Amino acid sequence: MSRKHLNIHNTSPLCFAKNVNHIAIAVEDINETIKFYSEVFGSDLVEVHRIEEQEVYAAVIKIGDCKLEFIQPVDSNSSVAKFIDKKGPGLHHLCLEVSDLGDVLTKLDSKGINLVDKIPKKGLVGDIAFIHPKSMGGVLMELVDSDSIRRG
């Protein structure tokens, strides 16, 4: 088997991801999911939020240094409901922290990266935007502006 070496050291990134903020899991019952994960892995009290623009109930739990976001569709017409209908509950997206999200989106768009959101919007963890899975090898990628992150 031959190996192809890529010269990635001489490339300049369009954005620099500082950290993985969270891993999001689409669920059918957010309260049961929180209860299960808390019983299995332990976690602090969790507050469930309704995010109208995204048509989901959402909650974040911390397990060690990792954060998991659970998202449950509010109704059967939301994008998360369609995701669950098509693929079943499970991994929905990864979220990376970046600086100056608005500028990052402009750069990505100018390079032909398929964006779900061309301008930041309010999300559970801060100001966010999504990159379409078609541009990310099949993975829905969320970006959150590091200056807007709600910690706690």
Long-range contacts (C-beta under 8 A, 24 or more apart in sequence): 14-104, 14-107, 14-108, 14-111, 14-113, 15-98, 15-104, 15-107, 15-108, 15-143, 16-98, 16-99, 17-96, 17-97, 17-98, 18-96, 18-97, 18-98, 18-99, 18-146, 19-96, 19-97, 19-146, 20-94, 20-95, 20-96, 20-97, 21-67, 21-95, 21-96, 21-97, 21-125, 21-142, 21-144, 21-149, 22-60, 22-66, 22-67, 22-68, 22-69, 22-94, 22-95, 22-125, 23-66, 23-67, 23-68, 23-69, 23-91, 23-93, 23-94, 23-95, 24-68, 24-69, 24-70, 24-71, 24-91, 24-92, 24-93, 24-94, 24-95, 24-142, 25-68, 25-69, 25-70, 25-71, 25-89, 25-90, 25-91, 25-92, 26-71, 26-72, 26-73, 26-80, 26-83, 26-84, 26-89, 26-90, 26-91, 26-92, 27-70, 27-71, 27-72, 27-89, 28-72, 28-84, 28-89, 29-72, 30-57, 30-58, 30-59, 30-70, 30-71, 30-72, 33-70, 33-72, 34-59, 34-61, 34-70, 37-61, 37-63, 37-68, 37-70, 49-124, 50-74, 51-123, 51-124, 53-121, 53-122, 54-78, 54-79, 54-80, 54-123, 55-79, 55-80, 55-81, 56-80, 58-124, 60-124, 60-125, 69-95, 69-124, 69-125, 92-140, 93-130, 93-139, 93-140, 93-141, 93-142, 94-139, 94-140, 94-141, 94-142, 95-125, 95-128, 95-141, 95-142, 95-143, 95-144, 96-141, 96-142, 96-143, 96-144, 97-143, 97-144, 97-145, 97-146, 97-149, 98-143, 98-144, 98-145, 98-146, 99-145, 99-146, 99-147, 100-145, 100-147, 101-127, 101-128, 101-129, 101-143, 101-144, 101-145, 101-148, 102-145, 104-143, 105-129, 105-143, 116-140, 120-145, 120-148, 124-150, 125-149, 125-150, 126-150
